[in-house]
Each structure stands twice: as C-alpha cells, then as structure tokens.
Amino acid sequence: MGGTVSCCMSPRGTPKVHRRREVELDECPVTAAATTTTTTTEEVDVSEDTGTYLQHISDRELPDELAQEANPSDHPRASTLFLNKSQTDVREKRKSHILNHTSPRLLTKKSSSCSTIFIDDSTVSQPNLKSTVKCVTLAIYYHIKNRDSSRTLDIFDEKKHPLTREKVPEDYATTDPEHKLIYRFVRTLFSSAQLTAECAIVTLVYLERLLTYAEMDICPGNWKRIVLGAILLSSKVWDDQAVWNVDYCQILKDITVEDMNEMERHFLELLQFNINVPASVYAKYYFDLRSLAEDNSLSFPLEALSNKRAQKLEAISRLCEDKYKDLSRSNMRRSLSADNLLGVRNTHAVLS
C-alpha cells in the first residue's frame, strides 16, 4: 500500500505524474545535454511504469453497437450479411416488374378460401429441407456475386487444394458460379450424408461468421471449400450422429482425409473455436431466409390443410396451452377476494 503501484490503481492516476514532470521541465531552462539525459530517464520511467500498469478490460472490449455490426452471426439484432447483399438485385427486379407491369408471384401463389386453407410445412423448428437448401445456396450466390473484394486464404484456394483430379480452368477464379451450380453441389452433400434442414441454416451461420472473423470474402475460387468446411462443422455440432470426415471422402472421391482434417482445423481456428449458435440467432437466419425467398419468388411449397394435419395442429396447440396454463398458475401469487374475508383468522402482532 505504500509507494508501490497496485493493480487496483485507477488507470488515470499514473499519467498525471508524467504531466506534472513535463510542466516542471518546460518551466526550467536546461541545456541540450541535460535535455537528452532527462529524456532518457523519462523514457526509462515510462517503460517501467507500463510494465506495472494493467489495462482495464473496458478499454479492450468493443462497444455493444460495434460488436453487433461486426458480428451478425453472434448477435440477434444485427442484420444478416446475405440479406444486405441481396437488396441491390431485389430493387432491380422490382423496378423491372414495375416497368413491365408484371407480378410473377401472383400467378403462382395459392390463396386460402373458406373451404380450403393452404399452409406450408416449414416452421422454425422443422424447416422444409429442399426449400431451406435452395435459400441457403441463394444466399451464398449473393455473397459471391456482390462481394466487396476477393480476399482469400490458401487453405480454401481450390487451385492449391483441388477437390477433383480434373484440372481447374484458368478462368475459374474470375467467373461467378450460377445458383444452380451451388445448389447442385450442396444438395449432393446433404442427400448423400442425409443431413437435416437445420444443419443448412447453421452452415450459413458458420459461413458468415468465418467471413467476419477472418476478414475474407467468398469468391469463385474458394466457395466450394468454404461451404464444405461449414457443412462439415455444422453436421458435427448439430446432428447427434455426425458424419465422419472419411464419409465425405466417399462422396468427394478425390479428396483425402488429411486434407479434410487440415481444413477443419483451420476453420475452427479462424472461428476462434466459437461454434455456439444461440436460438435467437438461428431464428433470425431462418426468417431472413424466408424473406430472401419471398423477394426472389422462391415460395415454400403450400399444401391444403387436411383433417389429419388439422387434428395434429390442434393437439399440439392444446398441449402448449395446458403447459403455459400450468406455468402461469405456479407463478401467479394467489390472492383472497372480498367474499373470503370473513373466514380469515386474526393473528396477534409481535412488537419488538
């Protein structure tokens, strides 16, 4: 507690000593040699002082607003990257529809009536697999098409780490892939490995988290390996019976297990081993994918509500209603009405 600097000392207390010394040096005229000696001593004092000075944790952390803008895959209030990148094309499509006086969604959209109700079978807890994969691949397509630059890493470069034995074309890194090509690649992996629709949403979360953390872009020359790494990681985190790396080598016959292991290790390191996906972030990506589908006329399949499904939905709603009633009753504090005041016993007060 004496003259030593403790770790609990305020960060603003130490620099005040240097300010007082600078004022004293300015007031006193010194020679050039003395100035050099004093400066050297002052530098030594600063270096010794910075060794004992501990930076406060608030100075190292980013504010919540900046963190939300930088990491949309971690914060539910930050807008997703793929939805922002798709807005330019969506506005152009809307302008063309207005100029041409066309509305393609009205021609294919089914409307409910008094006798028939059309609903889709996709929910946030059980998404439709085919529609979800289409939306996720469309989000990847907009990432590639509207990228800001072409920053990449060697581990994801397909020319240095090819997935097939065929020679990679020269213009492969400059030609943007079509949505059908991306969908065909992802659909093959999902159908062969029997992955779920929830895994596709988590794949997109990991992909955008990688782009944010590693400060890189998904390009024509690296999109296959980035998508493969995200699918590999999401299947192990989400599914109870995960697909092994050797199983993916059976699907992509020209890739080796060592290459898969190295790519997975680099992917985890770039994510800083942050594989957590909160429920709020998952729900945000699901509904943003539905918005993306609506903007691009990718409607989820609608089916007429049958008696069997109506009874099932009614049973689920009753179960949830009874569950919430029990919770509300247990949490609600019981109170006495005016009719029961006569039956209340009077108790003697204890005065201390």
Buried (B, 14 or more C-beta within 10 A) or exposed (E): EEEEBEEEEEEEEBEEEEEEBEEEBEEEEEEEEEEEEBEEEBEEEBEEBEEEBEEEEEEEEEEEEEEBBBBBBBBBEBEBBBBEBBEEBBEEBEEEBEEEEEEEEEEEEEEEEEEEBBBBEBEBEEBBBBBBBBBBBBBBBBBBBBBEEBBBBEBBBBBEBBBEEEEBEEEEBEEEBEBEBBBEBBBEBBEBBEBBBBBBBBBBBBBBBBBBBBEBBBBBBBBBBBBBBBBBBBBBBBBEEBBBBEBBBEBBEEBEEEBBEEBBEBBBEBBEEEBEBEEEBBBBBBEBBBBBBEBBBBBBEBEEBEEEBEEEEEEEEEEEEEEEEEEEEEEEEEEEEEEEEEEEEEEEEEEE
